[in-house]
Every structure is written in structure tokens, then in C-alpha cells.
Amino acid sequence: MLKPLMLVPVMFLSSCTANKWWAQSTQDNSRQVASMSVQQLVMEKKNNFNEEIDEKLHSLHSYYVIGQKNLVDFDSQISESDVTSLYESPAYLNLLAVRTQTEEIEHELVELWDTLSNDKDKSDLKLAMQIKIAAFAKKSPIASLSMENLASDIGMKVPSQTNSQKSKLVPLDIQKEYKAMEALREFVVYEKNIEHLSHMLDTKSTGSGKKFYPSPSRPGSITGNEFPEKVWSLTYDDGPGKLTSPKIIQSLKERKLKATFFQLTKQVKALPSTAKEIRDAGMEIASHSYTHLQLTKVGGATLDKEITQATQELEKLNNFDIKFFRLPYGAGVGASHIREKIAENGLIHVFWNIDTLDWMAQEPQKIVERTISLMKKTPRDAGVILFHDIHQRTAEASPKVMDYLMKDNRRVCTLDEIVTQMNEGVEKVCP
């Protein structure tokens, strides 16, 4: 019987045996404890290891099934709702909650994979983990999608759906999978977790008007709704990605466009050559925290690391000032202590008014269609587009969105260019 654990920094589901290695902890040291627990798991007997992997993959899939259902619900509302209503809808908030859960589980599994990879004596456990992931991906088309991000993170190829097969997935298929999961007693716990977390996520953000500067109040936050007509900013989060970021950079170069990359300091340190390639291409670099924790769930020391230390190290690595910050999951824009910390570091927070939802495994064309449909809903055909440059599907979808942006007199500039020109009151922003 699965039992819910406390939120650390998001809520996990775990069995009694799993409590030994995904232990409860305070919010500040949750990932340190998770790391120690990974080490403990590696020392467990193989039978226990297999059971734990099975359970984590089951949890991951359960959350992604909930996510896929809410993605269908969100897309179905686009034609009938305005942008503000869409981003305040239960479907969208549930999607954000699903992402916090799936990424936490994936983080732990990737950490486990890395631990096994660094220990030659544990090659049998690494093989067992590979077999488990591959077998789970074969269970159904949606199970394959559930394993897609994890497989990519650990550089593992699993039987996956082609874009053609993904395109054949219809809402009815997702509904059937959801109904099948719903018949399981523990599935209600997953649903309740998501419902609870979606109410806790504070993502409401209002723009400032025509002037922006570091501040915990309105002038210190950008949504894109404030931009002049037909002015757009392309933004990419969570990178750099070793294989995907260079593809996106090439697409931008071919179209002579510039984008803003909200980077994780941890990723930049892990992939310095890729980070240099982005910087050398003339792209704007902004901060997206150190490790992508949900900052509404951490204490002061961790908050300082995720904002202050992350920005300082990112500036040193890039050798220029960082001006913009984006909260992981967009969570905390209404929290005064978080906004004050961002402003103290001379940063302006950047939200978005177009969420491509590209973090969810899906056919790239669906990302393109969703993005363009949302863009058409904006009052002035203007704003900030949120992508993630760590996914292959994003590298495939981005060029088509770029091509759309280059039509009908739209203009694309970096955030710094737009903000500077708006603050100066120039007649035509992003000429």
C-alpha cells in the first residue's frame, strides 16, 4: 500500500521499504538526504533494488498519466478561453504540479544512475535498472512517453514511439489509460497530491506597464503582456543541453534571431563548452537558479544559494552581468521574501504569457500548434515564449515557431533589448 510522504520540497509517494532511502527531511537539505539515500539503496540487496525501481517508475508513470490528461484538457480550452483564464485553470495548475513531482522522481533516478555508473562493482544493478526502464516503456504508448525524459537524461535508448506513432495518440487513448489507472486504489493518492500541490503553487504574475527595474513590486516582474504590438522574446529554460542547445542555436543563427537562455548554474558548470557556444552565438544569458528547486519550499540558506550564489557564479562563468531571473516552475512570484531576494541581486523576474508545455513528452507538431494558438490569443500579438532547450522535441518544434514569428511584421529581440528600449521610451521597440 503506497503512503504519502511529507512535502520535501514536493510530495513523494513511497512504500514502507522505500522510506529507508527516500527519507523524510527538512526542506533545506532534502536533496542532500536523497543523495545519502541513493547511496543506501545501492547497498541494498538486488531484490529490494528491483522493487524500489519498479515503484518509482510506477509513480513516475502515474503522474505523467495525470499530466497527459490535463494536457488534453488544457488544449481543449484554448479556443474558448482568454490567456489569463487558461493560466489560472485547474488543468494548467495541475500540469505545473505534475512537473514538480515528475522532475523530483527523475532527479533521484538520474542521481542513482550516476552513482551506479561510477562504481564498476555495481554494473549488475545498472543493467537491472536499464532493463526495468526498457520493460516499462513497452507497456503502452503512454508508458513509453512517461519514460522519455528519464531515458534522455541518462543517455539511454528505450523502445519509444516515433513522431508518427505519437501523433496517432488521441484523447480517447489517454482517457482509457487514465481510467485503467483510476481503478487502482493507490491512484487516488497521486491525484490528491497533484490537487493539493496545484493549490499551493503561487504563479500569478502581473506586469508593470512600460518601465522595468529590480523591485519586489510590479516594476520588477515581466510577463510579456506589457510588450508593444508584435514584439516577442524567445526564452529557453533549464539548459544548457549537450545535444539539444546547439541545434536550437543553429536554428536561431539560420534565421538571424536572438533568444534569452535562462540557465541553471549547475548545468553551465557541467557543460562549459556548450554554454560557451550559446554565449559565443550572441545569445542573452539569464539565471534560472542553481539546481531548479521549487523555491517556495526552501529555507533562507537554500534560497540564497539558488538565487544569489547561482547568479554570482553564472556571471563569473560568462564574464558579464546577469539582469534577469526566472523562478523554477514560476512558483513564488507572489512571495515577498523571494521577490525581495531577486531584487536584492539587481535582477528583474521574468514570467511568460506563452507556455509551450514542451516539458511533457509529445509530438513536436503539437507543441508548434499549441504555441501558435496561444500566441493568437494575446491582446497585442506580443509577449514572452517559454521553451526548454534540453528536449529533442523542442529542438524540432522551435524552428517552426521561429518561422511563424518572422511573418506578418513580428519582431523578435532579447529581453534586455526590449526592456532597455521600453525604459528609454523609443518610438519603435525591437525595430
N, C-alpha and C positions, 0 to 999 in steps of 0.2 A: 504494500500500500504506500503510495507516494505521499510525502508530508511536506508542507511548505516551510521553507526556512525564512528567517528574518531578511529584510532588505539590506543587502551589503555589496555594492550600493544599489543593486536591484534584487528582486526576489528570485531565488532559485527554487527548483523542485528537486527533491532528493529522497533516496531511500535511507533506511537506518544504516546500512553499510556505507553509503556514500557520505554520511555525516563524518566519517573518520578522515576524509581527505578534502571535501568541500565544506570546511568547518565554518561555524558562525564566527563573526569577528566584528570589531568596530569599523565604522565607515572609513576611517583614515588608513587602516592597514589591511583592508580586505584583500587586496591583490598580493600583498606580502604573505598573508596566511594561505591564500590559494596556491602560491608558489611552493610553500612548505608542504602543503597537502599533496601537490603533484609529486613531490619527492617521496612522500609516504606511499602514494599509490604505486609508484614504480617498484617499491619494495614488497608490495602485496603479492600473494600467490596468483598465478595466472588465472585461475577460475574467478577470483574476485575481480581481477583486472577486466576480464571479459564482461562480467556482469555490469561493472561500472560504465564501461564504454557503451554497452547496449542501452543503459538507462539514459546516458547523456545524449546519445543520438536520438532516442525516442523523444526526449524533452525538446531537443532542437527541432525535430520534425513537427511536433505538436504545435510549437509556437509559430513555425512557418506556415502550417495549415491555417491557423487563425489569421496570420498575416495575409495569405493569399485570398482568403475570403473577404477581408477588409479592403484589400486592393481592388477586388471586383466591385465592392460596394462604393468605394471612393470614385472609381472611374465612371460608374453608372450615374453619379450625381453631378459630374462636370457640366453636362449640357444644361442642367436645370438650376444650378446654384451659382451665386457670385463667389469670387475668390475668397473673400473673408469668411463666408459661411462654410466653404469647403474646408478651410484650415481650422475651423472650430468644430467640425463634425466629429461624431464618435468614431467613424471609420478612420479618419486621419490621425486622431489622437491614439487610437488603438494601434495603428501602424507604427507610430513613434515608440509606443510601449513595447511592441513586439521586437523592434530593433534593439532596444536596450537589453532585452532578455537573450536574444539570439547571439548578439555580439559578445555578451559575457560568457556564454557557454563556449562559443567558438574560441574566445581568447584562452580559456583554460585548456581546451583540447589542443590548440596550437602550442601552448607552453609545454604540455605533456609531450607532444611530438618532438619538439626541440630537445627536451630532456633525454628522450629515448635516442634521438639521432646522435647525441654527444656521448653516448655510452655504448660501446661495441658489445658489451655483455648483455645488453637489453634488445638486441636485434630481433629476438623472437617476439617480444612484446610489440615492437614497432610493426612487424609483419602482421601480428594479430590485429592491431589497430587498423592497418590498411585493409585487411580482409573484411573487418566489421563495417567500415565505411563503404567499401565497394558493394558489399552484400545489401546494405541498407538502401543504397542508391537504386538497386534493381527492383525494389519492392513495388514501385509505382512511378509514373511520370512525375508526380508531385514530390515523391520521396527523393527523386533524383535532383529536383530543383532545391530541395531542402539541404542537400549535401554540397551544392555547387560552390557557395562561398568558402566553406570549410576546406574543400578539396583544393580550391585555388590558393588559399592561404598557406597550405602545407606543400604546395607544388606537386600534388598527387592527381593523377588522371583516373577518373572513375567513369563507369558507363553513364553517359549523360545524354540528355535529349538534344537533338540538333535544333537549330532555329526553326526548321520546318515542323518538327515534332512539337516544339513549344507552341507554335502558332496554332496548332490543332487543339491545344488545351482550351476548352471553353468553360464559362462559368459553371455549367452543369457538372463537369468533371470535378471541379474544385468543391462544389456543393456536396457531391457524392462522397468525396474523401472526408470532408468536414463532418458529414452525417455519420460516417463509419467511425471516426474518432470520437464523436459525441456519445456513441454507445458505450465507450469505455468509462468506467466510474471515475478514474483519476482526471479525465479530460476537463471536467468542470472546474478543477483546481487551477488548471492552466488558464482557463477563461477568466476565472475570478482574479487571478494575478494580473492579467492584462487589463481588465476593467479597473482594478484598484490603481495600477500604475498610471493608466491614462488620465485618471482624475488628479494624480499627483504632479504630472508633468506641467510645468508652467512655461508655455511657449508663446503667449500673447505678446505681440510687439507692435508698437505704434511708431511711425516715423516722426521726424521733427519738423518737416517743412522744407525750407530752402537752405538752411545753414546746418553744418555738421561740425562737431568738435568733441573731444573726450569729455564725457559727462555721464553721471548716473541717471540723468533725466532725459527727456525726449531728444535733445540735440545729439546725444551720444549713441543713438541707435538708428540704423538704416534698414529699411525693408525693401526698397526699390519702388514702392508706390509713390515716392516723392519725386522720382526722376521725370525730366521733361519728356514730351511725346517722342516715341520711337527710339529712346535711348536705353540700351541694355548692357548689362555686365554679366559675363560668363564667369562662374566661380566653380572651383573643384576642391572637394574636401578629402581628408584622410590620407593623402599621399605623403611623399611620392610612392608610386607603384613601379616596381622594377621594370615590368614589361609593358604596362598599360600607359603610364605617363608619357613615355617617348612617342607612342603612337598618337596620343592626343596633341602633343606639341607639334608633331609633323603636320597634323590636320590643320592646326592653327596657323602654322607657317605658310602652308599652301594657300591659305585664304587671306594672309596678311592681317590676322586678327591677334589680339592680345587678351589674355584672361588673368584672373586672380586666383592663385592657388593657396588655399588655407591648409597649411601643412602641420602635421604632428611632429614635434621636435624629435621624438623617439625615432620616427621613420626617417627623418632627414639624417640623423646620426648613423642609422643603419644602412642608408643608401646614398652616400655622399656624391657619387658620380651622377646618379640620376637627378639629385637635387641641383647639382651644378648645371646639368643640361637644361633644366627648366629655367634656372636663373640666367644662363647664357643666351637663352632664346628671347630674353627681354620680357619675360612674364613677371607679373607682380606677385610677391610673396607675402602672405599674411599668416597669422597664428591661429591654430585650431586646438590649442592646449598641448600638453606634453604626451599624454597617453590615451586621451579620449574617454576619461571618466565622466560620469554624469555628475556635474559639479554641485547640484542641489543636494547631493547625498554625502558630501565630504566635509571634513573639518578644516580649520584655518591653515594648518601646515600643508595639507594636500592642495588646498585651493591656491596657496602661494606658489607651490611647485607648478601646478597646471596652468597658471596664468603668468605670474611674474618670471619664474625661472625659465619657463618654456619660451617666453618672448625674448628674454635676455640671451639665452643660448642660440635661439634662431637668428637673432640679429648678428651675433658673433660669427655664426656659421656662414651667413650670407654677406656679412660686411656692409650692411646698410640698415636703416631704421625700419622697424615694423610699425605700421599705422593702424592695422585693422585686426580684429579678433572675432572669431565665431565660436559660440558655445557648442560643445558636443550635444547633439540631438536638439539644439536650440533651447535647451532646458535651463531656465534661470534668468531669463531676460527681465522678469519682474521682481527678482530677488535683489533688494537694495545692497546687501553686502557683496554680492557677486558683481553687480554693475559698478559699485564703487571701486572694487579691486581692478576691474578692467580700465576704468577711467584713470586710476592712480598710475597706471603704467602707460599713460598717454595714448590709449587705444580707443577706437570707435568700434562699437559692436555692430556686426552685420548679420541681419537675418536674411530672409528671402521672400519673394512673393510667387516664385515658381519652384515647386519641389518636384523633381522628375521621378522621385521614388525609385531611382536606379539601383539602390542597395538590395532590392528584392530581386531574386533570380527570375528572369522573364525574357521574352523575345525582345531584342533591341528595338524592333519596329514599334512595339507597344510603348516603349519609353519615348520614342520620337512623337508618336501620335498624342500621347498624354501631354507632353511638354508643349506642343504647338496648340493644343486645345486650351490649355491653361493660359498660355500667352494671349490668346484671343479674348480671354475673359478680363484681362486687365483694363482699367479705365483709359489709360493713355498708350496702350501697346508699348509698355516700358517696364523695366524692373531688373531684379536680380534672379538669375537662374542657378539653382543648386544641383550640381553633379558631384560624383565621387570618382576620382581618377585612378582608383585601384581595381576597377572591374573591366573585364574584356567587353562586356555588353555596352558599357559606357563609351569605350573607345570606338565601338561600332556605331553607336547611336549619335554621338557628338557631331560628327561631320554633317549629318543631315539637318540637325538643328542649326549648326553654323550656316549652312546654305540658306535655310529659311530666314535667319537673321540678316542675311545680306540682301534680301529682297525688299521692295516697297519702301525704300529710303530709310530703313532702320540703321542705327549706328551702334557700334559695339566698342566700348572702351573699358579700361581697367577702373576699379573703384577709385583709385587715387586721382585719376584724370577727371572722372565725373565729379567727385567731391570738391576737388580744387576749383574746377570751373564754376560749379554751382555756388561755392562760397564767394568767389570773385564776382559773381553776377554777370558772367559773359552772356552775350546775346544768344549764341547757339552753342549749347553744351555738346561735347563729343562730335565736332564737325567732321 
